Amino acid sequence: MNIQKMDQKYIANTYARFPVTFVSGKGCILVDEAGKEYIDLTSGIAVNAFGIADEKWLEAVKVQLRKLQHTSNLYYTEPCVMLAKMLCERTGMEKVFFSNSGAEANECAIKVARKYAANQKGADYYNIVTLTGSFHGRTITTLAATGQASFHTDFTPLTPGFVYAEANNLDDLYNKVKQNKVAAIMFEVVQGEGGVNPLTKEFVKGMKEIAQHQNILLIADEVQIGNGRSGKLYGYMNYGIKPDIVTTAKGLGGGLPIGVTILGDKTADVLTPGLHGSTFGGNPVCCAGALNILSRIDDKLLKEVRQKSQYIKEELDGASGIKKITGLGLMLGVETVKDSSSVILDCLENGVLILKAKDKIRLLPTLNISMEELKKSVAVIKEACAL
Ligand code: PLP
């Protein structure tokens, strides 16, 4: 059985996969079918927060799996309530809606924002301002929200009601808000798929002021940067603001699918029975895993994330073939002199998995990667980048 040939025959051709088939792993080590080991600095694109087969997460998931794998949302279950409580307590928000992915979490946020604005100002206040370079998902509506024209080609007409302002340009944001009837501004504090580009503190502060002044909601898309990756629990916490809605997914589940839309005091009661729903959202097994992950993203871990980030930056800054490092915490983009795709292939060859973001290489290691593994992998990256 040739897995790669069968994959190409039977699976829709949406991914340009690397020619590697993984069979197992532990922590941040992945093992391919030939037994070769790789240090994983991708975490399944910011998903495996504590790596592969993390013992504590595994135990939490297994215990729940043996008890009850699914009900429907017609009944109460404990894991989703406990997770919702912890999310609200740790963000100071009020209520959550559970779904299964980042795109769905954003869809829910958009629905809530539109309903809130319709209640407050009228149904014509439906526009959502998003930023150029953003990425919010692949459904027709979240593609519309994504401020990159290249993602829109072939799928028009997209959902109407999205307006794009230039990232880090307060004048443009203000003009877009004034020229349109706006429900919300949606943003990633670090644009991941857009090239690991952080918003400036000045822009985020100004955005908050515009939103307050114009009575429009702020939606922080924390799908990639959230859940400890930035060195704080959520990325926006590095900027001293509190959004009205926070969306997250990826790392929260530790490897199982989960999406969450976290609602602040203005929006907590917008959703009423029948307005929104999800078959799998709040699944007890996913929530039990997420509860374990979230409870372990504590001050000690967050400090280590910041220290490891610093270590990577110090090692790579000024190294041969490296132009610039961007990002926050353990979500870093590295601009290389060599073509980033060739650096990625070189690292793969030498047993280190890294990602691409636009023309940069992108590092998203597990939050608890050991210093030993980090040192080994950074040495491989340096070698691959060197001129
Ligand atoms: N929002 C951001 C910031 C993302 O990075 C992503 C995925 O990369 C999404 C939304 C979409 O998430 P999902 O693929 O889980 O639907």
Boltz pocket constraint, residues with backbone or C-beta under 6 A from the ligand:
constraints:
  - pocket:
      binder: B
      contacts: [[A, 100], [A, 101], [A, 102], [A, 103], [A, 104], [A, 106], [A, 135], [A, 136], [A, 137], [A, 138], [A, 188], [A, 190], [A, 192], [A, 193], [A, 221], [A, 222], [A, 223], [A, 224], [A, 225], [A, 249], [A, 250]]
      max_distance: 6.0
